[in-house]
Amino acid sequence: MRDLKEILEEVHKQATKDNCQSWNVICLLAMEQAVKERKQEIIEQLEGLSNNYEVIDGCYVIQKTVLDNYIEGLEYQFF
């Protein structure tokens, strides 16, 4: 995932090309882009997680340690 500074720089360049000089607008666009990218990353991780299961007595089971590791990873990755 890109860091916030990279996203802000990209949005700033694009906004400048579009003749937008308002830092409020530029920052808002950068925040929206960061949330969009993070959301997509979490969706991709959850899709991978949903494929990491066992079948026990006809039920799909994801081990608690797998979920714990995912949650711990989210805590450290989040902005």
N, C-alpha and C positions, 0 to 999 in steps of 0.2 A: 504494500500500500504506500502511496506517496504521502509525504508529510505535509502538514498544513502550509509550510512556507512555499513548497513547490506548487501547490494548488493556487495559492494567492498570487504567485508570480505569473502563472499561466493565465489566470482570470484577469489580472491587471493588464497584461499585454493585449488580450482580446478586447477588454473594455476600452483601452486606449485606441485600438484600431477602430472601434465603433464610436469613437469620440465621446466616451463617457469618462468624466474626470472626478465623479463623486466617490469619495472613499467609502461612504456609507453603502452605496450600491455595490461597489467592488467587493467589500467585505461580506456583504450579504450573499452575493453570487458565489464567493469562495466558500462560505460556510455551507451553502446549499450543495455545492459540488462535493465537498468533503463528506457530507452526510450521505449523498447518493453513492459515492464510491465505497464508503464503509458498509452501507446497507448491502450492496452487491457482493462485497467480500464475505459478509456474514451469511448471506444466502448460499453462496458457493460452499462455504464451510459446512453449513447445515445439510446441504445435499450430499456432501461427502460423508458426513456423520450418519445420515440416514441409510447409507449403504453398508455401514459397519455394524451388522447385527447378527444374532444367532437365532435359530428357530428352536424353541423349546416347547414341547407339547402343543404345537401348532400356533404358538405365539411368537411374534417378532420381538426380540429382546436386545436392548443395547446395554452393555455392561456399565455399571455405575462409575467405574474408574475411567471409562472412555468419556462419559459425560463430565466427570470432575475435571479431567485434563482439558477438555474443550472449554469449560467455564474458566478455568485458571488461565488458559491461553487468551481468552477474551479480556480478562481483567488486565493483563499485561500489555495487550496490543492496543487497547482502546486509547486513542489519541494520547 
